[in-house]
Amino acid sequence: MIRQFKKDVPVATPLIYRINSFNTPGGLTVRLTPGAGGTIKLQYQITSESSWVDGPLGVLSAPANDVVQAPIYALKFISTVSTGMVEIAQA
């Protein structure tokens, strides 16, 4: 079964996506789209007690895809200047 998620990421209001299983055997495909003139970034958390870590793509000013294939607890998305969008597909 494929789980899909599509949400706006408002400015100054981080969006958190908790993974439904600690292990992501099928991986996650993440599409990050910044708002007009803005940026968006992905952070991840290994466990509920760990610190947030910046994703490998850094701060984006153009749409990009990332694939997460390691066990993680949650993803966090942060937009600046204008509302961005995130799409996730999880097998």
Helices and strands as residue ranges (DSSP letters): E 3-9, E 15-18, E 28-33, E 39-45, E 53-60, E 64-68, E 74-80, E 84-90
